[in-house]
């Protein structure tokens, strides 16, 4: 299993647009093969920071997700909605075969 945690700060005045884009990509992504969880949340300590939580069956599922139209559209618009570079962390987690 692959867990991806991320954060990005909305550009000044663009938080609502970023949230709308996040809602759209999240709804579409939850139907992707191998997507176990996909969510965005507001950081309680920094109003303009948006957190992302993704859980994938494996790296191949995430790689496939990156090719989908809904993902490509989000990646096209997101740079104009964020201030600085998003931070992403990837964690491979062993699953219990039992």
TIMI-2910 file (N, C-alpha, C, CB; in pm, 1 decimal, decimal comma, always signed):
<rs>
+----------+----------+----------+----------+----------+----------+----------+----------+----------+----------+----------+----------+------+
!      n_x !      n_y !      n_z !     ca_x !     ca_y !     ca_z !      c_x !      c_y !      c_z !     cb_x !     cb_y !     cb_z ! resn !
+----------+----------+----------+----------+----------+----------+----------+----------+----------+----------+----------+----------+------+
!    +85,1 !   -116,7 !     +0,0 !     +0,0 !     +0,0 !     +0,0 !    +89,7 !   +123,0 !     +0,0 !    -96,9 !     -0,2 !   +122,1 !  Unk !
!    +41,5 !   +228,5 !    -63,5 !   +115,0 !   +354,7 !    -71,7 !    +29,6 !   +466,3 !    -12,2 !   +154,0 !   +387,5 !   -219,0 !  Unk !
!    +85,2 !   +538,1 !    +83,3 !    +18,9 !   +653,5 !   +144,1 !    +92,5 !   +778,1 !    +98,9 !    +15,9 !   +643,0 !   +300,7 !  Unk !
!    +16,9 !   +877,4 !    +53,1 !    +73,9 !  +1003,3 !     +7,2 !    +10,6 !  +1115,0 !    +89,4 !    +50,4 !  +1024,8 !   -146,9 !  Unk !
!    +94,1 !  +1192,0 !   +157,3 !    +48,5 !  +1306,4 !   +235,8 !   +104,6 !  +1432,6 !   +173,1 !    +91,8 !  +1294,2 !   +385,2 !  Unk !
!    +21,2 !  +1532,7 !   +160,7 !    +67,4 !  +1655,3 !    +98,1 !    +10,1 !  +1779,0 !   +164,0 !    +32,2 !  +1654,9 !    -47,4 !  Unk !
!    +70,8 !  +1891,3 !   +132,8 !    +17,5 !  +2019,4 !   +177,3 !    +55,3 !  +2126,3 !    +75,0 !    +70,8 !  +2056,3 !   +319,2 !  Unk !
!    -33,5 !  +2223,2 !    +63,9 !    -10,6 !  +2336,4 !    -24,9 !    -79,7 !  +2456,8 !    +36,9 !    -63,3 !  +2308,2 !   -170,4 !  Unk !
!    -24,5 !  +2572,5 !    +12,7 !    -83,5 !  +2695,9 !    +62,7 !   -148,2 !  +2769,2 !    -53,5 !    +22,9 !  +2785,3 !   +132,7 !  Unk !
!   -274,0 !  +2804,5 !    -36,2 !   -345,6 !  +2876,5 !   -140,2 !   -281,4 !  +3013,1 !   -163,5 !   -493,9 !  +2892,2 !   -102,8 !  Unk !
!   -275,8 !  +3052,6 !   -288,0 !   -228,8 !  +3187,0 !   -321,6 !   -327,5 !  +3287,7 !   -262,6 !   -214,8 !  +3205,6 !   -477,5 !  Unk !
!   -281,4 !  +3408,2 !   -232,4 !   -370,5 !  +3509,0 !   -174,0 !   -499,5 !  +3525,3 !   -256,3 !   -297,5 !  +3644,1 !   -163,6 !  Unk !
!   -612,5 !  +3511,8 !   -188,0 !   -742,3 !  +3528,4 !   -251,9 !   -788,1 !  +3412,0 !   -337,2 !   -739,7 !  +3648,2 !   -334,6 !  Unk !
!   -713,6 !  +3300,5 !   -339,3 !   -745,9 !  +3188,4 !   -429,1 !   -790,7 !  +3062,9 !   -354,5 !   -625,5 !  +3155,1 !   -514,9 !  Unk !
!   -808,2 !  +3071,2 !   -221,0 !   -841,5 !  +2952,8 !   -141,3 !   -968,6 !  +2884,0 !   -191,7 !   -858,3 !  +2991,5 !     +5,7 !  Unk !
!  -1074,7 !  +2958,9 !   -215,6 !  -1200,0 !  +2898,2 !   -259,2 !  -1184,8 !  +2827,4 !   -393,8 !  -1309,0 !  +3004,1 !   -268,3 !  Unk !
!  -1108,4 !  +2886,3 !   -484,0 !  -1084,0 !  +2822,1 !   -613,2 !  -1004,9 !  +2693,4 !   -596,1 !  -1009,6 !  +2917,3 !   -707,0 !  Unk !
!   -904,7 !  +2695,4 !   -507,1 !   -826,4 !  +2576,0 !   -481,1 !   -914,9 !  +2467,0 !   -421,7 !   -709,2 !  +2607,7 !   -387,1 !  Unk !
!  -1001,6 !  +2504,2 !   -328,1 !  -1092,6 !  +2405,1 !   -269,0 !  -1186,8 !  +2347,5 !   -373,2 !  -1173,3 !  +2467,6 !   -155,2 !  Unk !
!  -1238,4 !  +2428,8 !   -463,2 !  -1326,6 !  +2379,6 !   -569,0 !  -1253,3 !  +2280,5 !   -659,7 !  -1381,3 !  +2497,0 !   -652,0 !  Unk !
!  -1130,6 !  +2314,5 !   -696,6 !  -1051,3 !  +2224,0 !   -781,2 !  -1022,0 !  +2093,9 !   -706,7 !   -918,6 !  +2291,9 !   -824,7 !  Unk !
!   -992,5 !  +2104,2 !   -577,4 !   -964,3 !  +1984,8 !   -496,5 !  -1088,1 !  +1896,6 !   -485,9 !   -915,5 !  +2024,8 !   -355,8 !  Unk !
!  -1204,6 !  +1956,4 !   -464,7 !  -1328,8 !  +1878,8 !   -457,7 !  -1352,4 !  +1802,1 !   -587,2 !  -1448,4 !  +1970,8 !   -428,4 !  Unk !
!  -1330,8 !  +1868,9 !   -699,0 !  -1353,2 !  +1804,9 !   -828,4 !  -1261,5 !  +1687,1 !   -853,1 !  -1335,7 !  +1904,6 !   -938,2 !  Unk !
!  -1132,8 !  +1705,6 !   -828,8 !  -1039,2 !  +1596,6 !   -853,9 !  -1059,8 !  +1483,5 !   -753,2 !   -894,4 !  +1647,7 !   -847,9 !  Unk !
!  -1096,8 !  +1516,7 !   -630,4 !  -1118,9 !  +1412,7 !   -528,5 !  -1236,2 !  +1324,8 !   -566,9 !  -1143,5 !  +1475,7 !   -390,1 !  Unk !
!  -1347,6 !  +1384,4 !   -608,4 !  -1465,6 !  +1306,0 !   -645,6 !  -1434,1 !  +1211,4 !   -761,1 !  -1582,0 !  +1399,0 !   -683,6 !  Unk !
!  -1363,6 !  +1261,1 !   -860,2 !  -1328,8 !  +1176,6 !   -975,4 !  -1227,9 !  +1069,4 !   -937,6 !  -1273,0 !  +1261,9 !  -1089,2 !  Unk !
!  -1131,4 !  +1105,1 !   -854,9 !  -1023,2 !  +1012,6 !   -819,9 !  -1072,3 !   +894,9 !   -737,3 !   -914,7 !  +1085,9 !   -744,0 !  Unk !
!  -1172,5 !   +915,8 !   -655,6 !  -1222,2 !   +805,8 !   -571,2 !  -1274,1 !   +688,9 !   -652,2 !  -1331,8 !   +855,6 !   -479,9 !  Unk !
!  -1298,0 !   +708,9 !   -781,9 !  -1340,8 !   +598,6 !   -868,3 !  -1223,0 !   +533,2 !   -940,7 !  -1442,4 !   +648,8 !   -970,2 !  Unk !
!  -1103,4 !   +586,9 !   -924,4 !   -985,4 !   +530,3 !   -991,3 !   -952,5 !   +392,0 !   -936,3 !   -864,3 !   +623,5 !   -974,9 !  Unk !
!   -907,6 !   +304,8 !  -1024,4 !   -865,0 !   +171,2 !   -983,2 !   -752,7 !   +183,9 !   -880,9 !   -818,8 !    +87,0 !  -1105,6 !  Unk !
!   -764,8 !   +113,2 !   -771,0 !   -659,9 !   +111,1 !   -670,6 !   -662,8 !   +226,2 !   -572,2 !   -530,2 !   +109,6 !   -737,1 !  Unk !
!   -759,6 !   +316,7 !   -584,6 !   -771,8 !   +427,2 !   -488,5 !   -847,5 !   +376,1 !   -367,0 !   -844,6 !   +551,3 !   -552,1 !  Unk !
!   -781,7 !   +374,7 !   -253,2 !   -843,6 !   +329,3 !   -129,4 !   -898,6 !   +446,0 !    -48,7 !   -743,4 !   +251,0 !    -46,1 !  Unk !
!   -839,0 !   +563,3 !    -62,4 !   -886,3 !   +685,1 !     +3,7 !   -821,7 !   +804,0 !    -65,2 !   -853,4 !   +684,2 !   +157,1 !  Unk !
!   -896,2 !   +914,3 !    -73,6 !   -844,0 !  +1034,9 !   -137,8 !   -922,5 !  +1152,8 !    -83,4 !   -854,2 !  +1026,9 !   -294,8 !  Unk !
!   -856,9 !  +1238,0 !     -6,0 !   -925,8 !  +1348,9 !    +59,8 !   -837,4 !  +1472,1 !    +67,9 !   -970,8 !  +1308,1 !   +199,3 !  Unk !
!   -903,7 !  +1585,8 !    +79,4 !   -838,5 !  +1711,4 !   +110,0 !   -899,7 !  +1764,1 !   +238,7 !   -853,2 !  +1814,1 !     -7,1 !  Unk !
!   -822,9 !  +1839,9 !   +315,9 !   -871,6 !  +1897,4 !   +440,9 !   -803,0 !  +2031,1 !   +464,3 !   -846,7 !  +1801,1 !   +560,2 !  Unk !
!   -871,6 !  +2117,7 !   +538,3 !   -813,5 !  +2246,4 !   +575,7 !   -727,7 !  +2226,7 !   +699,7 !   -924,2 !  +2353,4 !   +600,9 !  Unk !
!   -612,5 !  +2287,6 !   +701,8 !   -523,9 !  +2285,9 !   +818,8 !   -585,1 !  +2375,4 !   +926,4 !   -378,3 !  +2333,9 !   +781,6 !  Unk !
!   -603,2 !  +2324,2 !  +1047,3 !   -666,5 !  +2402,9 !  +1154,1 !   -575,1 !  +2512,5 !  +1208,3 !   -708,5 !  +2311,5 !  +1267,7 !  Unk !
!   -446,2 !  +2506,7 !  +1175,6 !   -352,4 !  +2607,5 !  +1225,4 !   -317,1 !  +2713,5 !  +1122,0 !   -226,7 !  +2540,7 !  +1272,3 !  Unk !
!   -347,2 !  +2687,7 !   +996,8 !   -315,2 !  +2782,3 !   +889,4 !   -428,0 !  +2776,5 !   +786,6 !   -175,6 !  +2749,5 !   +822,8 !  Unk !
!   -516,3 !  +2873,7 !   +791,3 !   -639,0 !  +2871,4 !   +711,8 !   -616,6 !  +2848,5 !   +562,3 !   -712,2 !  +2999,8 !   +730,7 !  Unk !
!   -510,6 !  +2903,0 !   +507,0 !   -487,0 !  +2890,1 !   +363,3 !   -412,4 !  +2763,2 !   +324,2 !   -410,6 !  +3008,5 !   +314,7 !  Unk !
!   -371,0 !  +2683,9 !   +422,7 !   -300,5 !  +2558,8 !   +390,9 !   -402,0 !  +2446,1 !   +376,0 !   -195,4 !  +2523,8 !   +501,2 !  Unk !
!   -389,5 !  +2373,4 !   +266,8 !   -477,0 !  +2260,7 !   +236,7 !   -392,0 !  +2133,9 !   +242,5 !   -546,7 !  +2277,2 !    +96,0 !  Unk !
!   -443,6 !  +2033,2 !   +309,9 !   -374,0 !  +1905,7 !   +324,7 !   -437,3 !  +1802,6 !   +232,9 !   -377,4 !  +1857,3 !   +471,6 !  Unk !
!   -357,4 !  +1711,7 !   +183,3 !   -410,7 !  +1601,5 !   +102,4 !   -369,1 !  +1468,5 !   +163,9 !   -361,1 !  +1611,4 !    -44,8 !  Unk !
!   -461,6 !  +1373,8 !   +157,4 !   -438,6 !  +1240,0 !   +210,9 !   -482,4 !  +1141,0 !   +103,7 !   -516,5 !  +1216,9 !   +346,6 !  Unk !
!   -388,3 !  +1060,6 !    +58,1 !   -418,3 !   +962,1 !    -45,8 !   -371,2 !   +825,6 !     +1,7 !   -350,8 !  +1000,2 !   -181,4 !  Unk !
!   -450,5 !   +723,7 !    -25,1 !   -409,9 !   +586,0 !     +2,9 !   -436,3 !   +506,2 !   -124,2 !   -487,5 !   +525,2 !   +127,5 !  Unk !
!   -330,3 !   +443,7 !   -174,1 !   -335,3 !   +367,3 !   -299,2 !   -299,7 !   +221,8 !   -272,4 !   -239,5 !   +427,8 !   -404,9 !  Unk !
!   -357,9 !   +133,2 !   -349,6 !   -327,5 !     -9,3 !   -336,3 !   -179,5 !    -34,7 !   -360,9 !   -412,7 !    -92,4 !   -433,8 !  Unk !
!   -121,9 !    +40,7 !   -456,8 !    +19,3 !    +24,4 !   -490,2 !    +64,2 !   +142,4 !   -576,2 !    +44,2 !   -110,6 !   -564,0 !  Unk !
!   +191,4 !   +146,8 !   -606,2 !   +247,9 !   +256,7 !   -685,8 !   +191,2 !   +256,8 !   -828,1 !   +401,7 !   +245,9 !   -690,5 !  Unk !
!   +163,0 !   +138,7 !   -881,0 !   +107,4 !   +130,9 !  -1016,1 !    -28,2 !   +201,9 !  -1023,8 !    +92,9 !    -16,3 !  -1059,5 !  Unk !
!   -109,3 !   +190,1 !   -919,8 !   -239,3 !   +258,2 !   -917,6 !   -220,4 !   +409,8 !   -916,0 !   -322,1 !   +213,4 !   -794,8 !  Unk !
!   -125,8 !   +459,5 !   -836,2 !    -98,1 !   +602,9 !   -834,4 !    -45,4 !   +648,5 !   -970,9 !     +3,8 !   +637,2 !   -723,0 !  Unk !
!    +44,2 !   +571,9 !  -1028,8 !    +99,3 !   +608,6 !  -1159,8 !    -11,5 !   +616,9 !  -1264,8 !   +206,5 !   +506,6 !  -1203,8 !  Unk !
!   -105,2 !   +522,8 !  -1261,0 !   -218,8 !   +525,3 !  -1354,4 !   -304,8 !   +649,8 !  -1330,3 !   -304,8 !   +396,5 !  -1339,3 !  Unk !
!   -331,2 !   +679,9 !  -1205,0 !   -408,7 !   +798,8 !  -1167,5 !   -347,4 !   +925,3 !  -1228,2 !   -416,2 !   +812,1 !  -1013,7 !  Unk !
!   -216,8 !   +932,6 !  -1230,1 !   -149,5 !  +1051,3 !  -1281,0 !   -174,6 !  +1073,1 !  -1430,2 !     -1,0 !  +1041,1 !  -1255,0 !  Unk !
!   -217,5 !   +970,9 !  -1502,7 !   -243,0 !   +982,9 !  -1646,4 !   -386,5 !  +1022,2 !  -1678,7 !   -210,6 !   +853,1 !  -1714,7 !  Unk !
!   -476,1 !  +1019,0 !  -1581,4 !   -618,0 !  +1045,0 !  -1607,0 !   -644,7 !  +1192,7 !  -1635,7 !   -702,0 !   +999,6 !  -1488,0 !  Unk !
!   -747,6 !  +1216,6 !  -1715,1 !   -783,2 !  +1353,6 !  -1752,8 !   -812,2 !  +1440,8 !  -1631,2 !   -904,0 !  +1352,6 !  -1845,0 !  Unk !
!   -884,1 !  +1386,1 !  -1530,9 !   -917,6 !  +1468,5 !  -1414,4 !   -792,1 !  +1507,9 !  -1336,0 !  -1015,3 !  +1393,7 !  -1322,7 !  Unk !
!   -694,3 !  +1420,3 !  -1332,5 !   -568,7 !  +1451,8 !  -1264,4 !   -489,6 !  +1554,9 !  -1344,3 !   -484,5 !  +1324,2 !  -1243,6 !  Unk !
!   -481,7 !  +1535,2 !  -1472,9 !   -408,1 !  +1628,4 !  -1558,5 !   -469,0 !  +1768,8 !  -1553,2 !   -406,3 !  +1577,4 !  -1703,4 !  Unk !
!   -601,4 !  +1776,9 !  -1548,1 !   -666,8 !  +1907,7 !  -1538,4 !   -634,4 !  +1974,6 !  -1405,3 !   -819,1 !  +1893,1 !  -1554,7 !  Unk !
!   -638,4 !  +1897,8 !  -1296,0 !   -603,8 !  +1953,1 !  -1165,5 !   -459,5 !  +2002,8 !  -1165,1 !   -624,5 !  +1848,0 !  -1055,1 !  Unk !
!   -369,0 !  +1925,0 !  -1220,8 !   -228,3 !  +1964,6 !  -1226,1 !   -206,8 !  +2086,5 !  -1316,1 !   -143,0 !  +1848,0 !  -1275,5 !  Unk !
!   -294,8 !  +2106,2 !  -1411,7 !   -285,5 !  +2222,8 !  -1500,0 !   -326,4 !  +2350,0 !  -1425,6 !   -374,1 !  +2203,2 !  -1625,0 !  Unk !
!   -434,6 !  +2344,2 !  -1345,1 !   -484,4 !  +2465,3 !  -1280,2 !   -421,0 !  +2492,7 !  -1144,4 !   -632,5 !  +2456,0 !  -1264,1 !  Unk !
!   -377,0 !  +2389,1 !  -1075,0 !   -327,4 !  +2405,0 !   -937,5 !   -211,3 !  +2503,2 !   -924,0 !   -284,6 !  +2271,8 !   -884,2 !  Unk !
!   -112,6 !  +2504,2 !  -1013,0 !     -0,7 !  +2598,1 !   -992,9 !    -43,9 !  +2744,4 !   -982,6 !    +97,8 !  +2584,2 !  -1106,1 !  Unk !
!   -149,8 !  +2783,9 !  -1049,4 !   -197,8 !  +2920,7 !  -1040,7 !   -278,0 !  +2949,1 !   -914,6 !   -280,8 !  +2951,9 !  -1160,0 !  Unk !
!   -310,9 !  +2843,7 !   -840,2 !   -393,5 !  +2858,4 !   -720,4 !   -314,3 !  +2846,7 !   -591,8 !   -502,4 !  +2755,8 !   -720,8 !  Unk !
!   -187,0 !  +2807,0 !   -601,4 !   -106,5 !  +2787,2 !   -480,8 !     +8,2 !  +2886,4 !   -474,8 !    -52,5 !  +2644,4 !   -475,3 !  Unk !
!    +53,0 !  +2910,1 !   -352,8 !   +165,6 !  +2998,1 !   -326,5 !   +285,3 !  +2909,5 !   -294,8 !   +135,1 !  +3098,3 !   -209,2 !  Unk !
!   +385,5 !  +2910,6 !   -378,9 !   +501,6 !  +2824,4 !   -358,4 !   +476,0 !  +2684,1 !   -411,2 !   +538,0 !  +2818,7 !   -210,4 !  Unk !
!   +561,0 !  +2594,4 !   -370,0 !   +553,0 !  +2455,8 !   -416,2 !   +480,8 !  +2369,1 !   -313,4 !   +693,8 !  +2399,7 !   -443,8 !  Unk !
!   +389,0 !  +2284,1 !   -357,9 !   +328,8 !  +2186,8 !   -265,7 !   +436,0 !  +2091,6 !   -213,7 !   +215,0 !  +2107,2 !   -335,7 !  Unk !
!   +411,8 !  +2037,3 !    -96,2 !   +501,8 !  +1939,1 !    -35,0 !   +430,8 !  +1805,2 !    -33,4 !   +544,5 !  +1981,9 !   +109,8 !  Unk !
!   +497,4 !  +1701,6 !    -83,6 !   +438,5 !  +1568,0 !    -88,6 !   +534,8 !  +1469,2 !    -23,5 !   +406,5 !  +1526,0 !   -235,5 !  Unk !
!   +479,0 !  +1376,9 !    +55,1 !   +558,4 !  +1270,8 !   +117,0 !   +493,5 !  +1136,9 !    +81,5 !   +568,5 !  +1290,0 !   +273,3 !  Unk !
!   +576,4 !  +1038,4 !    +48,8 !   +529,5 !   +907,2 !     +4,7 !   +576,3 !   +801,4 !   +103,2 !   +580,1 !   +875,1 !   -138,4 !  Unk !
!   +483,9 !   +713,5 !   +142,8 !   +514,1 !   +610,2 !   +240,9 !   +463,9 !   +475,1 !   +191,8 !   +451,6 !   +644,6 !   +377,2 !  Unk !
!   +557,0 !   +383,2 !   +171,2 !   +521,0 !   +245,7 !   +138,3 !   +487,6 !   +174,6 !   +267,2 !   +635,5 !   +172,5 !    +61,8 !  Unk !
!   +373,1 !   +109,3 !   +271,9 !   +327,8 !    +42,0 !   +392,7 !   +299,7 !   -103,8 !   +359,1 !   +201,4 !   +111,4 !   +452,1 !  Unk !
!   +358,5 !   -193,0 !   +436,9 !   +332,4 !   -335,5 !   +416,1 !   +190,6 !   -364,8 !   +462,5 !   +436,4 !   -425,0 !   +492,3 !  Unk !
!   +122,1 !   -447,3 !   +387,2 !    -13,4 !   -486,9 !   +426,7 !    -10,6 !   -627,2 !   +481,4 !   -111,6 !   -477,3 !   +308,2 !  Unk !
!    -99,0 !   -653,1 !   +574,4 !   -108,8 !   -783,8 !   +638,3 !   -180,8 !   -879,3 !   +543,6 !   -183,2 !   -774,2 !   +774,9 !  Unk !
!   -115,1 !   -984,8 !   +497,8 !   -178,2 !  -1076,2 !   +402,3 !   -290,7 !  -1158,4 !   +466,0 !    -73,5 !  -1169,6 !   +343,3 !  Unk !
!   -304,2 !  -1155,0 !   +598,4 !   -404,6 !  -1238,6 !   +666,5 !   -535,5 !  -1176,5 !   +665,2 !   -366,9 !  -1267,1 !   +806,0 !  Unk !
+----------+----------+----------+----------+----------+----------+----------+----------+----------+----------+----------+----------+------+
</rs>
